[in-house]
Amino acid sequence: MVGRVGRPTLANPDIVDRIRTGAPLNEPDPSTFYGGDRRGYTDYPTLP
């Protein structure tokens, strides 16, 4: 199970830059978390 730190990290591959610059975080969508098949490979938006 993904914890409180893991969910924001999964939804924000650039989380370090987002925290550093104060940019808003992407909202995690649990239906996109990897569950053993092709579902779950979702690219969340990153900062430009």
PyMOL commands that set and color helices and strands:
alter all, ss='L'
color gray80, all
select helices_A, chain A and resi 6-11+15-21+30-32
alter helices_A, ss='H'
color red, helices_A
deselect
rebuild
show_as cartoon
